[in-house]
Amino acid sequence: MQSRSGSVALILVGVLFLLHNLDILSFRLIGALLRTWWPVILIAVGVAGLMGRKK
């Protein structure tokens, strides 16, 4: 089974652009959140990678 991370990333980017087009979310807010919480994103990706491995 292939990894679904690429599909999930595309969906998330699409949702972010949709929210921006609907004036619900601004990219300035997204930038501020990413500058603050980028380590959590790395940790979540690492944990998901470990949990996805099967022996």
mmCIF entry with sequence, helices, sheets and N, C-alpha, C, O atoms, coordinates in Angstrom:
data_MODEL
# 
_entry.id   MODEL 
# 
_entity.id                         1 
_entity.type                       polymer 
_entity.pdbx_number_of_molecules   1 
# 
_entity_poly.entity_id                      1 
_entity_poly.type                           'polypeptide(L)' 
_entity_poly.nstd_linkage                   no 
_entity_poly.nstd_monomer                   no 
_entity_poly.pdbx_seq_one_letter_code       MQSRSGSVALILVGVLFLLHNLDILSFRLIGALLRTWWPVILIAVGVAGLMGRKK 
_entity_poly.pdbx_seq_one_letter_code_can   MQSRSGSVALILVGVLFLLHNLDILSFRLIGALLRTWWPVILIAVGVAGLMGRKK 
_entity_poly.pdbx_strand_id                 A 
# 
loop_
_entity_poly_seq.entity_id 
_entity_poly_seq.num 
_entity_poly_seq.mon_id 
_entity_poly_seq.hetero 
1 1  MET n 
1 2  GLN n 
1 3  SER n 
1 4  ARG n 
1 5  SER n 
1 6  GLY n 
1 7  SER n 
1 8  VAL n 
1 9  ALA n 
1 10 LEU n 
1 11 ILE n 
1 12 LEU n 
1 13 VAL n 
1 14 GLY n 
1 15 VAL n 
1 16 LEU n 
1 17 PHE n 
1 18 LEU n 
1 19 LEU n 
1 20 HIS n 
1 21 ASN n 
1 22 LEU n 
1 23 ASP n 
1 24 ILE n 
1 25 LEU n 
1 26 SER n 
1 27 PHE n 
1 28 ARG n 
1 29 LEU n 
1 30 ILE n 
1 31 GLY n 
1 32 ALA n 
1 33 LEU n 
1 34 LEU n 
1 35 ARG n 
1 36 THR n 
1 37 TRP n 
1 38 TRP n 
1 39 PRO n 
1 40 VAL n 
1 41 ILE n 
1 42 LEU n 
1 43 ILE n 
1 44 ALA n 
1 45 VAL n 
1 46 GLY n 
1 47 VAL n 
1 48 ALA n 
1 49 GLY n 
1 50 LEU n 
1 51 MET n 
1 52 GLY n 
1 53 ARG n 
1 54 LYS n 
1 55 LYS n 
# 
_struct_asym.id          A 
_struct_asym.entity_id   1 
# 
loop_
_struct_conf.conf_type_id 
_struct_conf.id 
_struct_conf.pdbx_PDB_helix_id 
_struct_conf.beg_label_comp_id 
_struct_conf.beg_label_asym_id 
_struct_conf.beg_label_seq_id 
_struct_conf.pdbx_beg_PDB_ins_code 
_struct_conf.end_label_comp_id 
_struct_conf.end_label_asym_id 
_struct_conf.end_label_seq_id 
_struct_conf.pdbx_end_PDB_ins_code 
_struct_conf.beg_auth_comp_id 
_struct_conf.beg_auth_asym_id 
_struct_conf.beg_auth_seq_id 
_struct_conf.end_auth_comp_id 
_struct_conf.end_auth_asym_id 
_struct_conf.end_auth_seq_id 
_struct_conf.pdbx_PDB_helix_class 
_struct_conf.details 
_struct_conf.pdbx_PDB_helix_length 
HELX_P HELX_P1 AA1 SER A 5  ? ASN A 21 ? SER A 5  ASN A 21 1 ? 17 
HELX_P HELX_P2 AA2 PHE A 27 ? GLY A 52 ? PHE A 27 GLY A 52 1 ? 26 
# 
_struct_conf_type.id          HELX_P 
_struct_conf_type.criteria    ? 
_struct_conf_type.reference   ? 
# 
loop_
_atom_site.group_PDB 
_atom_site.id 
_atom_site.type_symbol 
_atom_site.label_atom_id 
_atom_site.label_alt_id 
_atom_site.label_comp_id 
_atom_site.label_asym_id 
_atom_site.label_entity_id 
_atom_site.label_seq_id 
_atom_site.pdbx_PDB_ins_code 
_atom_site.Cartn_x 
_atom_site.Cartn_y 
_atom_site.Cartn_z 
_atom_site.occupancy 
_atom_site.B_iso_or_equiv 
_atom_site.pdbx_formal_charge 
_atom_site.auth_seq_id 
_atom_site.auth_comp_id 
_atom_site.auth_asym_id 
_atom_site.auth_atom_id 
_atom_site.pdbx_PDB_model_num 
ATOM 1   N N  . MET A 1 1  ? 0.841   -1.175 0.000  1.00 0.00 ? 1  MET A N  1 
ATOM 2   C CA . MET A 1 1  ? 0.000   0.000  0.000  1.00 0.00 ? 1  MET A CA 1 
ATOM 3   C C  . MET A 1 1  ? 0.891   1.243  0.000  1.00 0.00 ? 1  MET A C  1 
ATOM 4   O O  . MET A 1 1  ? 1.835   1.324  0.786  1.00 0.00 ? 1  MET A O  1 
ATOM 5   N N  . GLN A 1 2  ? 0.601   2.210  -0.870 1.00 0.00 ? 2  GLN A N  1 
ATOM 6   C CA . GLN A 1 2  ? 1.409   3.409  -0.952 1.00 0.00 ? 2  GLN A CA 1 
ATOM 7   C C  . GLN A 1 2  ? 1.055   4.383  0.166  1.00 0.00 ? 2  GLN A C  1 
ATOM 8   O O  . GLN A 1 2  ? -0.021  4.322  0.761  1.00 0.00 ? 2  GLN A O  1 
ATOM 9   N N  . SER A 1 3  ? 1.983   5.269  0.424  1.00 0.00 ? 3  SER A N  1 
ATOM 10  C CA . SER A 1 3  ? 1.779   6.276  1.454  1.00 0.00 ? 3  SER A CA 1 
ATOM 11  C C  . SER A 1 3  ? 0.707   7.270  1.013  1.00 0.00 ? 3  SER A C  1 
ATOM 12  O O  . SER A 1 3  ? 0.622   7.632  -0.161 1.00 0.00 ? 3  SER A O  1 
ATOM 13  N N  . ARG A 1 4  ? -0.081  7.689  1.939  1.00 0.00 ? 4  ARG A N  1 
ATOM 14  C CA . ARG A 1 4  ? -1.157  8.633  1.651  1.00 0.00 ? 4  ARG A CA 1 
ATOM 15  C C  . ARG A 1 4  ? -0.775  10.064 1.992  1.00 0.00 ? 4  ARG A C  1 
ATOM 16  O O  . ARG A 1 4  ? -1.603  10.969 1.889  1.00 0.00 ? 4  ARG A O  1 
ATOM 17  N N  . SER A 1 5  ? 0.469   10.279 2.396  1.00 0.00 ? 5  SER A N  1 
ATOM 18  C CA . SER A 1 5  ? 0.865   11.607 2.851  1.00 0.00 ? 5  SER A CA 1 
ATOM 19  C C  . SER A 1 5  ? 0.767   12.643 1.732  1.00 0.00 ? 5  SER A C  1 
ATOM 20  O O  . SER A 1 5  ? 0.395   13.786 1.996  1.00 0.00 ? 5  SER A O  1 
ATOM 21  N N  . GLY A 1 6  ? 1.086   12.282 0.512  1.00 0.00 ? 6  GLY A N  1 
ATOM 22  C CA . GLY A 1 6  ? 0.969   13.217 -0.605 1.00 0.00 ? 6  GLY A CA 1 
ATOM 23  C C  . GLY A 1 6  ? -0.464  13.646 -0.843 1.00 0.00 ? 6  GLY A C  1 
ATOM 24  O O  . GLY A 1 6  ? -0.741  14.821 -1.085 1.00 0.00 ? 6  GLY A O  1 
ATOM 25  N N  . SER A 1 7  ? -1.373  12.685 -0.773 1.00 0.00 ? 7  SER A N  1 
ATOM 26  C CA . SER A 1 7  ? -2.798  12.990 -0.959 1.00 0.00 ? 7  SER A CA 1 
ATOM 27  C C  . SER A 1 7  ? -3.316  13.889 0.157  1.00 0.00 ? 7  SER A C  1 
ATOM 28  O O  . SER A 1 7  ? -4.059  14.838 -0.091 1.00 0.00 ? 7  SER A O  1 
ATOM 29  N N  . VAL A 1 8  ? -2.922  13.584 1.365  1.00 0.00 ? 8  VAL A N  1 
ATOM 30  C CA . VAL A 1 8  ? -3.360  14.388 2.507  1.00 0.00 ? 8  VAL A CA 1 
ATOM 31  C C  . VAL A 1 8  ? -2.807  15.804 2.399  1.00 0.00 ? 8  VAL A C  1 
ATOM 32  O O  . VAL A 1 8  ? -3.508  16.767 2.709  1.00 0.00 ? 8  VAL A O  1 
ATOM 33  N N  . ALA A 1 9  ? -1.563  15.938 1.965  1.00 0.00 ? 9  ALA A N  1 
ATOM 34  C CA . ALA A 1 9  ? -0.960  17.266 1.807  1.00 0.00 ? 9  ALA A CA 1 
ATOM 35  C C  . ALA A 1 9  ? -1.717  18.075 0.757  1.00 0.00 ? 9  ALA A C  1 
ATOM 36  O O  . ALA A 1 9  ? -1.980  19.259 0.965  1.00 0.00 ? 9  ALA A O  1 
ATOM 37  N N  . LEU A 1 10 ? -2.068  17.454 -0.363 1.00 0.00 ? 10 LEU A N  1 
ATOM 38  C CA . LEU A 1 10 ? -2.835  18.156 -1.396 1.00 0.00 ? 10 LEU A CA 1 
ATOM 39  C C  . LEU A 1 10 ? -4.201  18.589 -0.895 1.00 0.00 ? 10 LEU A C  1 
ATOM 40  O O  . LEU A 1 10 ? -4.659  19.689 -1.205 1.00 0.00 ? 10 LEU A O  1 
ATOM 41  N N  . ILE A 1 11 ? -4.847  17.742 -0.132 1.00 0.00 ? 11 ILE A N  1 
ATOM 42  C CA . ILE A 1 11 ? -6.154  18.094 0.427  1.00 0.00 ? 11 ILE A CA 1 
ATOM 43  C C  . ILE A 1 11 ? -6.025  19.273 1.377  1.00 0.00 ? 11 ILE A C  1 
ATOM 44  O O  . ILE A 1 11 ? -6.839  20.195 1.331  1.00 0.00 ? 11 ILE A O  1 
ATOM 45  N N  . LEU A 1 12 ? -5.012  19.255 2.239  1.00 0.00 ? 12 LEU A N  1 
ATOM 46  C CA . LEU A 1 12 ? -4.818  20.353 3.185  1.00 0.00 ? 12 LEU A CA 1 
ATOM 47  C C  . LEU A 1 12 ? -4.523  21.672 2.478  1.00 0.00 ? 12 LEU A C  1 
ATOM 48  O O  . LEU A 1 12 ? -5.054  22.715 2.856  1.00 0.00 ? 12 LEU A O  1 
ATOM 49  N N  . VAL A 1 13 ? -3.682  21.624 1.461  1.00 0.00 ? 13 VAL A N  1 
ATOM 50  C CA . VAL A 1 13 ? -3.379  22.842 0.701  1.00 0.00 ? 13 VAL A CA 1 
ATOM 51  C C  . VAL A 1 13 ? -4.644  23.353 0.013  1.00 0.00 ? 13 VAL A C  1 
ATOM 52  O O  . VAL A 1 13 ? -4.899  24.557 0.000  1.00 0.00 ? 13 VAL A O  1 
ATOM 53  N N  . GLY A 1 14 ? -5.423  22.459 -0.549 1.00 0.00 ? 14 GLY A N  1 
ATOM 54  C CA . GLY A 1 14 ? -6.678  22.851 -1.186 1.00 0.00 ? 14 GLY A CA 1 
ATOM 55  C C  . GLY A 1 14 ? -7.646  23.494 -0.213 1.00 0.00 ? 14 GLY A C  1 
ATOM 56  O O  . GLY A 1 14 ? -8.290  24.491 -0.539 1.00 0.00 ? 14 GLY A O  1 
ATOM 57  N N  . VAL A 1 15 ? -7.750  22.928 0.980  1.00 0.00 ? 15 VAL A N  1 
ATOM 58  C CA . VAL A 1 15 ? -8.632  23.495 2.007  1.00 0.00 ? 15 VAL A CA 1 
ATOM 59  C C  . VAL A 1 15 ? -8.150  24.887 2.415  1.00 0.00 ? 15 VAL A C  1 
ATOM 60  O O  . VAL A 1 15 ? -8.961  25.798 2.582  1.00 0.00 ? 15 VAL A O  1 
ATOM 61  N N  . LEU A 1 16 ? -6.840  25.055 2.576  1.00 0.00 ? 16 LEU A N  1 
ATOM 62  C CA . LEU A 1 16 ? -6.304  26.363 2.947  1.00 0.00 ? 16 LEU A CA 1 
ATOM 63  C C  . LEU A 1 16 ? -6.607  27.407 1.873  1.00 0.00 ? 16 LEU A C  1 
ATOM 64  O O  . LEU A 1 16 ? -7.026  28.517 2.198  1.00 0.00 ? 16 LEU A O  1 
ATOM 65  N N  . PHE A 1 17 ? -6.404  27.070 0.605  1.00 0.00 ? 17 PHE A N  1 
ATOM 66  C CA . PHE A 1 17 ? -6.712  28.018 -0.469 1.00 0.00 ? 17 PHE A CA 1 
ATOM 67  C C  . PHE A 1 17 ? -8.205  28.318 -0.554 1.00 0.00 ? 17 PHE A C  1 
ATOM 68  O O  . PHE A 1 17 ? -8.587  29.455 -0.829 1.00 0.00 ? 17 PHE A O  1 
ATOM 69  N N  . LEU A 1 18 ? -9.047  27.328 -0.325 1.00 0.00 ? 18 LEU A N  1 
ATOM 70  C CA . LEU A 1 18 ? -10.490 27.546 -0.338 1.00 0.00 ? 18 LEU A CA 1 
ATOM 71  C C  . LEU A 1 18 ? -10.898 28.495 0.781  1.00 0.00 ? 18 LEU A C  1 
ATOM 72  O O  . LEU A 1 18 ? -11.674 29.425 0.563  1.00 0.00 ? 18 LEU A O  1 
ATOM 73  N N  . LEU A 1 19 ? -10.371 28.257 1.984  1.00 0.00 ? 19 LEU A N  1 
ATOM 74  C CA . LEU A 1 19 ? -10.692 29.147 3.104  1.00 0.00 ? 19 LEU A CA 1 
ATOM 75  C C  . LEU A 1 19 ? -10.204 30.565 2.842  1.00 0.00 ? 19 LEU A C  1 
ATOM 76  O O  . LEU A 1 19 ? -10.859 31.527 3.242  1.00 0.00 ? 19 LEU A O  1 
ATOM 77  N N  . HIS A 1 20 ? -9.067  30.704 2.180  1.00 0.00 ? 20 HIS A N  1 
ATOM 78  C CA . HIS A 1 20 ? -8.563  32.033 1.829  1.00 0.00 ? 20 HIS A CA 1 
ATOM 79  C C  . HIS A 1 20 ? -9.479  32.702 0.801  1.00 0.00 ? 20 HIS A C  1 
ATOM 80  O O  . HIS A 1 20 ? -9.791  33.886 0.928  1.00 0.00 ? 20 HIS A O  1 
ATOM 81  N N  . ASN A 1 21 ? -9.904  31.956 -0.205 1.00 0.00 ? 21 ASN A N  1 
ATOM 82  C CA . ASN A 1 21 ? -10.792 32.522 -1.227 1.00 0.00 ? 21 ASN A CA 1 
ATOM 83  C C  . ASN A 1 21 ? -12.144 32.927 -0.657 1.00 0.00 ? 21 ASN A C  1 
ATOM 84  O O  . ASN A 1 21 ? -12.771 33.864 -1.151 1.00 0.00 ? 21 ASN A O  1 
ATOM 85  N N  . LEU A 1 22 ? -12.594 32.233 0.374  1.00 0.00 ? 22 LEU A N  1 
ATOM 86  C CA . LEU A 1 22 ? -13.872 32.560 1.016  1.00 0.00 ? 22 LEU A CA 1 
ATOM 87  C C  . LEU A 1 22 ? -13.724 33.633 2.097  1.00 0.00 ? 22 LEU A C  1 
ATOM 88  O O  . LEU A 1 22 ? -14.689 33.949 2.794  1.00 0.00 ? 22 LEU A O  1 
ATOM 89  N N  . ASP A 1 23 ? -12.528 34.190 2.238  1.00 0.00 ? 23 ASP A N  1 
ATOM 90  C CA . ASP A 1 23 ? -12.220 35.214 3.252  1.00 0.00 ? 23 ASP A CA 1 
ATOM 91  C C  . ASP A 1 23 ? -12.487 34.741 4.676  1.00 0.00 ? 23 ASP A C  1 
ATOM 92  O O  . ASP A 1 23 ? -12.870 35.531 5.538  1.00 0.00 ? 23 ASP A O  1 
ATOM 93  N N  . ILE A 1 24 ? -12.288 33.472 4.912  1.00 0.00 ? 24 ILE A N  1 
ATOM 94  C CA . ILE A 1 24 ? -12.435 32.909 6.253  1.00 0.00 ? 24 ILE A CA 1 
ATOM 95  C C  . ILE A 1 24 ? -11.087 32.897 6.960  1.00 0.00 ? 24 ILE A C  1 
ATOM 96  O O  . ILE A 1 24 ? -11.018 33.023 8.182  1.00 0.00 ? 24 ILE A O  1 
ATOM 97  N N  . LEU A 1 25 ? -10.019 32.747 6.187  1.00 0.00 ? 25 LEU A N  1 
ATOM 98  C CA . LEU A 1 25 ? -8.677  32.624 6.740  1.00 0.00 ? 25 LEU A CA 1 
ATOM 99  C C  . LEU A 1 25 ? -7.724  33.450 5.888  1.00 0.00 ? 25 LEU A C  1 
ATOM 100 O O  . LEU A 1 25 ? -7.809  33.438 4.660  1.00 0.00 ? 25 LEU A O  1 
ATOM 101 N N  . SER A 1 26 ? -6.823  34.163 6.541  1.00 0.00 ? 26 SER A N  1 
ATOM 102 C CA . SER A 1 26 ? -5.842  34.922 5.770  1.00 0.00 ? 26 SER A CA 1 
ATOM 103 C C  . SER A 1 26 ? -4.496  34.199 5.832  1.00 0.00 ? 26 SER A C  1 
ATOM 104 O O  . SER A 1 26 ? -4.200  33.491 6.794  1.00 0.00 ? 26 SER A O  1 
ATOM 105 N N  . PHE A 1 27 ? -3.693  34.391 4.793  1.00 0.00 ? 27 PHE A N  1 
ATOM 106 C CA . PHE A 1 27 ? -2.390  33.739 4.746  1.00 0.00 ? 27 PHE A CA 1 
ATOM 107 C C  . PHE A 1 27 ? -1.446  34.312 5.790  1.00 0.00 ? 27 PHE A C  1 
ATOM 108 O O  . PHE A 1 27 ? -0.493  33.645 6.193  1.00 0.00 ? 27 PHE A O  1 
ATOM 109 N N  . ARG A 1 28 ? -1.697  35.541 6.235  1.00 0.00 ? 28 ARG A N  1 
ATOM 110 C CA . ARG A 1 28 ? -0.878  36.094 7.313  1.00 0.00 ? 28 ARG A CA 1 
ATOM 111 C C  . ARG A 1 28 ? -1.035  35.276 8.590  1.00 0.00 ? 28 ARG A C  1 
ATOM 112 O O  . ARG A 1 28 ? -0.062  35.021 9.301  1.00 0.00 ? 28 ARG A O  1 
ATOM 113 N N  . LEU A 1 29 ? -2.253  34.872 8.870  1.00 0.00 ? 29 LEU A N  1 
ATOM 114 C CA . LEU A 1 29 ? -2.515  34.052 10.053 1.00 0.00 ? 29 LEU A CA 1 
ATOM 115 C C  . LEU A 1 29 ? -1.846  32.683 9.910  1.00 0.00 ? 29 LEU A C  1 
ATOM 116 O O  . LEU A 1 29 ? -1.281  32.160 10.871 1.00 0.00 ? 29 LEU A O  1 
ATOM 117 N N  . ILE A 1 30 ? -1.912  32.114 8.720  1.00 0.00 ? 30 ILE A N  1 
ATOM 118 C CA . ILE A 1 30 ? -1.281  30.811 8.488  1.00 0.00 ? 30 ILE A CA 1 
ATOM 119 C C  . ILE A 1 30 ? 0.223   30.914 8.677  1.00 0.00 ? 30 ILE A C  1 
ATOM 120 O O  . ILE A 1 30 ? 0.840   30.041 9.288  1.00 0.00 ? 30 ILE A O  1 
ATOM 121 N N  . GLY A 1 31 ? 0.819   31.997 8.146  1.00 0.00 ? 31 GLY A N  1 
ATOM 122 C CA . GLY A 1 31 ? 2.260   32.203 8.290  1.00 0.00 ? 31 GLY A CA 1 
ATOM 123 C C  . GLY A 1 31 ? 2.666   32.329 9.747  1.00 0.00 ? 31 GLY A C  1 
ATOM 124 O O  . GLY A 1 31 ? 3.682   31.773 10.161 1.00 0.00 ? 31 GLY A O  1 
ATOM 125 N N  . ALA A 1 32 ? 1.878   33.059 10.528 1.00 0.00 ? 32 ALA A N  1 
ATOM 126 C CA . ALA A 1 32 ? 2.183   33.221 11.948 1.00 0.00 ? 32 ALA A CA 1 
ATOM 127 C C  . ALA A 1 32 ? 2.076   31.884 12.680 1.00 0.00 ? 32 ALA A C  1 
ATOM 128 O O  . ALA A 1 32 ? 2.902   31.575 13.539 1.00 0.00 ? 32 ALA A O  1 
ATOM 129 N N  . LEU A 1 33 ? 1.070   31.105 12.343 1.00 0.00 ? 33 LEU A N  1 
ATOM 130 C CA . LEU A 1 33 ? 0.919   29.798 12.983 1.00 0.00 ? 33 LEU A CA 1 
ATOM 131 C C  . LEU A 1 33 ? 2.069   28.864 12.622 1.00 0.00 ? 33 LEU A C  1 
ATOM 132 O O  . LEU A 1 33 ? 2.585   28.147 13.479 1.00 0.00 ? 33 LEU A O  1 
ATOM 133 N N  . LEU A 1 34 ? 2.469   28.876 11.345 1.00 0.00 ? 34 LEU A N  1 
ATOM 134 C CA . LEU A 1 34 ? 3.570   28.004 10.928 1.00 0.00 ? 34 LEU A CA 1 
ATOM 135 C C  . LEU A 1 34 ? 4.892   28.423 11.561 1.00 0.00 ? 34 LEU A C  1 
ATOM 136 O O  . LEU A 1 34 ? 5.691   27.568 11.943 1.00 0.00 ? 34 LEU A O  1 
ATOM 137 N N  . ARG A 1 35 ? 5.133   29.730 11.677 1.00 0.00 ? 35 ARG A N  1 
ATOM 138 C CA . ARG A 1 35 ? 6.376   30.183 12.315 1.00 0.00 ? 35 ARG A CA 1 
ATOM 139 C C  . ARG A 1 35 ? 6.444   29.734 13.762 1.00 0.00 ? 35 ARG A C  1 
ATOM 140 O O  . ARG A 1 35 ? 7.528   29.475 14.283 1.00 0.00 ? 35 ARG A O  1 
ATOM 141 N N  . THR A 1 36 ? 5.305   29.642 14.410 1.00 0.00 ? 36 THR A N  1 
ATOM 142 C CA . THR A 1 36 ? 5.273   29.256 15.821 1.00 0.00 ? 36 THR A CA 1 
ATOM 143 C C  . THR A 1 36 ? 5.279   27.743 16.000 1.00 0.00 ? 36 THR A C  1 
ATOM 144 O O  . THR A 1 36 ? 5.999   27.225 16.854 1.00 0.00 ? 36 THR A O  1 
ATOM 145 N N  . TRP A 1 37 ? 4.489   27.032 15.210 1.00 0.00 ? 37 TRP A N  1 
ATOM 146 C CA . TRP A 1 37 ? 4.226   25.616 15.474 1.00 0.00 ? 37 TRP A CA 1 
ATOM 147 C C  . TRP A 1 37 ? 4.907   24.655 14.518 1.00 0.00 ? 37 TRP A C  1 
ATOM 148 O O  . TRP A 1 37 ? 4.539   23.480 14.504 1.00 0.00 ? 37 TRP A O  1 
ATOM 149 N N  . TRP A 1 38 ? 5.895   25.086 13.703 1.00 0.00 ? 38 TRP A N  1 
ATOM 150 C CA . TRP A 1 38 ? 6.514   24.169 12.746 1.00 0.00 ? 38 TRP A CA 1 
ATOM 151 C C  . TRP A 1 38 ? 7.183   22.970 13.409 1.00 0.00 ? 38 TRP A C  1 
ATOM 152 O O  . TRP A 1 38 ? 7.195   21.901 12.800 1.00 0.00 ? 38 TRP A O  1 
ATOM 153 N N  . PRO A 1 39 ? 7.744   23.074 14.621 1.00 0.00 ? 39 PRO A N  1 
ATOM 154 C CA . PRO A 1 39 ? 8.318   21.856 15.222 1.00 0.00 ? 39 PRO A CA 1 
ATOM 155 C C  . PRO A 1 39 ? 7.267   20.780 15.499 1.00 0.00 ? 39 PRO A C  1 
ATOM 156 O O  . PRO A 1 39 ? 7.560   19.588 15.409 1.00 0.00 ? 39 PRO A O  1 
ATOM 157 N N  . VAL A 1 40 ? 6.055   21.192 15.834 1.00 0.00 ? 40 VAL A N  1 
ATOM 158 C CA . VAL A 1 40 ? 4.989   20.229 16.113 1.00 0.00 ? 40 VAL A CA 1 
ATOM 159 C C  . VAL A 1 40 ? 4.634   19.473 14.836 1.00 0.00 ? 40 VAL A C  1 
ATOM 160 O O  . VAL A 1 40 ? 4.317   18.285 14.881 1.00 0.00 ? 40 VAL A O  1 
ATOM 161 N N  . ILE A 1 41 ? 4.686   20.166 13.697 1.00 0.00 ? 41 ILE A N  1 
ATOM 162 C CA . ILE A 1 41 ? 4.399   19.509 12.424 1.00 0.00 ? 41 ILE A CA 1 
ATOM 163 C C  . ILE A 1 41 ? 5.443   18.435 12.145 1.00 0.00 ? 41 ILE A C  1 
ATOM 164 O O  . ILE A 1 41 ? 5.106   17.333 11.711 1.00 0.00 ? 41 ILE A O  1 
ATOM 165 N N  . LEU A 1 42 ? 6.708   18.753 12.394 1.00 0.00 ? 42 LEU A N  1 
ATOM 166 C CA . LEU A 1 42 ? 7.770   17.765 12.191 1.00 0.00 ? 42 LEU A CA 1 
ATOM 167 C C  . LEU A 1 42 ? 7.596   16.560 13.110 1.00 0.00 ? 42 LEU A C  1 
ATOM 168 O O  . LEU A 1 42 ? 7.773   15.418 12.686 1.00 0.00 ? 42 LEU A O  1 
ATOM 169 N N  . ILE A 1 43 ? 7.253   16.818 14.358 1.00 0.00 ? 43 ILE A N  1 
ATOM 170 C CA . ILE A 1 43 ? 7.037   15.728 15.319 1.00 0.00 ? 43 ILE A CA 1 
ATOM 171 C C  . ILE A 1 43 ? 5.873   14.851 14.874 1.00 0.00 ? 43 ILE A C  1 
ATOM 172 O O  . ILE A 1 43 ? 5.963   13.625 14.931 1.00 0.00 ? 43 ILE A O  1 
ATOM 173 N N  . ALA A 1 44 ? 4.784   15.470 14.433 1.00 0.00 ? 44 ALA A N  1 
ATOM 174 C CA . ALA A 1 44 ? 3.607   14.702 13.999 1.00 0.00 ? 44 ALA A CA 1 
ATOM 175 C C  . ALA A 1 44 ? 3.934   13.842 12.781 1.00 0.00 ? 44 ALA A C  1 
ATOM 176 O O  . ALA A 1 44 ? 3.489   12.698 12.694 1.00 0.00 ? 44 ALA A O  1 
ATOM 177 N N  . VAL A 1 45 ? 4.701   14.380 11.849 1.00 0.00 ? 45 VAL A N  1 
ATOM 178 C CA . VAL A 1 45 ? 5.081   13.602 10.662 1.00 0.00 ? 45 VAL A CA 1 
ATOM 179 C C  . VAL A 1 45 ? 5.969   12.418 11.070 1.00 0.00 ? 45 VAL A C  1 
ATOM 180 O O  . VAL A 1 45 ? 5.816   11.314 10.547 1.00 0.00 ? 45 VAL A O  1 
ATOM 181 N N  . GLY A 1 46 ? 6.893   12.656 12.004 1.00 0.00 ? 46 GLY A N  1 
ATOM 182 C CA . GLY A 1 46 ? 7.751   11.580 12.486 1.00 0.00 ? 46 GLY A CA 1 
ATOM 183 C C  . GLY A 1 46 ? 6.981   10.480 13.203 1.00 0.00 ? 46 GLY A C  1 
ATOM 184 O O  . GLY A 1 46 ? 7.225   9.293  12.984 1.00 0.00 ? 46 GLY A O  1 
ATOM 185 N N  . VAL A 1 47 ? 6.057   10.880 14.054 1.00 0.00 ? 47 VAL A N  1 
ATOM 186 C CA . VAL A 1 47 ? 5.234   9.892  14.783 1.00 0.00 ? 47 VAL A CA 1 
ATOM 187 C C  . VAL A 1 47 ? 4.370   9.107  13.813 1.00 0.00 ? 47 VAL A C  1 
ATOM 188 O O  . VAL A 1 47 ? 4.229   7.891  13.944 1.00 0.00 ? 47 VAL A O  1 
ATOM 189 N N  . ALA A 1 48 ? 3.784   9.805  12.828 1.00 0.00 ? 48 ALA A N  1 
ATOM 190 C CA . ALA A 1 48 ? 2.956   9.107  11.830 1.00 0.00 ? 48 ALA A CA 1 
ATOM 191 C C  . ALA A 1 48 ? 3.799   8.110  11.045 1.00 0.00 ? 48 ALA A C  1 
ATOM 192 O O  . ALA A 1 48 ? 3.328   7.021  10.718 1.00 0.00 ? 48 ALA A O  1 
ATOM 193 N N  . GLY A 1 49 ? 5.043   8.475  10.741 1.00 0.00 ? 49 GLY A N  1 
ATOM 194 C CA . GLY A 1 49 ? 5.932   7.553  10.032 1.00 0.00 ? 49 GLY A CA 1 
ATOM 195 C C  . GLY A 1 49 ? 6.262   6.326  10.852 1.00 0.00 ? 49 GLY A C  1 
ATOM 196 O O  . GLY A 1 49 ? 6.314   5.215  10.324 1.00 0.00 ? 49 GLY A O  1 
ATOM 197 N N  . LEU A 1 50 ? 6.486   6.521  12.141 1.00 0.00 ? 50 LEU A N  1 
ATOM 198 C CA . LEU A 1 50 ? 6.780   5.373  13.009 1.00 0.00 ? 50 LEU A CA 1 
ATOM 199 C C  . LEU A 1 50 ? 5.570   4.473  13.185 1.00 0.00 ? 50 LEU A C  1 
ATOM 200 O O  . LEU A 1 50 ? 5.698   3.249  13.199 1.00 0.00 ? 50 LEU A O  1 
ATOM 201 N N  . MET A 1 51 ? 4.405   5.072  13.319 1.00 0.00 ? 51 MET A N  1 
ATOM 202 C CA . MET A 1 51 ? 3.185   4.285  13.543 1.00 0.00 ? 51 MET A CA 1 
ATOM 203 C C  . MET A 1 51 ? 2.786   3.534  12.276 1.00 0.00 ? 51 MET A C  1 
ATOM 204 O O  . MET A 1 51 ? 2.152   2.482  12.355 1.00 0.00 ? 51 MET A O  1 
ATOM 205 N N  . GLY A 1 52 ? 3.151   4.067  11.107 1.00 0.00 ? 52 GLY A N  1 
ATOM 206 C CA . GLY A 1 52 ? 2.772   3.446  9.845  1.00 0.00 ? 52 GLY A CA 1 
ATOM 207 C C  . GLY A 1 52 ? 3.636   2.244  9.475  1.00 0.00 ? 52 GLY A C  1 
ATOM 208 O O  . GLY A 1 52 ? 3.245   1.439  8.629  1.00 0.00 ? 52 GLY A O  1 
ATOM 209 N N  . ARG A 1 53 ? 4.806   2.116  10.099 1.00 0.00 ? 53 ARG A N  1 
ATOM 210 C CA . ARG A 1 53 ? 5.690   0.994  9.764  1.00 0.00 ? 53 ARG A CA 1 
ATOM 211 C C  . ARG A 1 53 ? 5.184   -0.302 10.371 1.00 0.00 ? 53 ARG A C  1 
ATOM 212 O O  . ARG A 1 53 ? 4.761   -0.350 11.526 1.00 0.00 ? 53 ARG A O  1 
ATOM 213 N N  . LYS A 1 54 ? 5.236   -1.340 9.572  1.00 0.00 ? 54 LYS A N  1 
ATOM 214 C CA . LYS A 1 54 ? 4.825   -2.661 10.048 1.00 0.00 ? 54 LYS A CA 1 
ATOM 215 C C  . LYS A 1 54 ? 5.989   -3.613 9.863  1.00 0.00 ? 54 LYS A C  1 
ATOM 216 O O  . LYS A 1 54 ? 6.696   -3.555 8.857  1.00 0.00 ? 54 LYS A O  1 
ATOM 217 N N  . LYS A 1 55 ? 6.183   -4.473 10.818 1.00 0.00 ? 55 LYS A N  1 
ATOM 218 C CA . LYS A 1 55 ? 7.271   -5.451 10.736 1.00 0.00 ? 55 LYS A CA 1 
ATOM 219 C C  . LYS A 1 55 ? 6.765   -6.759 10.220 1.00 0.00 ? 55 LYS A C  1 
ATOM 220 O O  . LYS A 1 55 ? 7.537   -7.708 10.081 1.00 0.00 ? 55 LYS A O  1 
# 
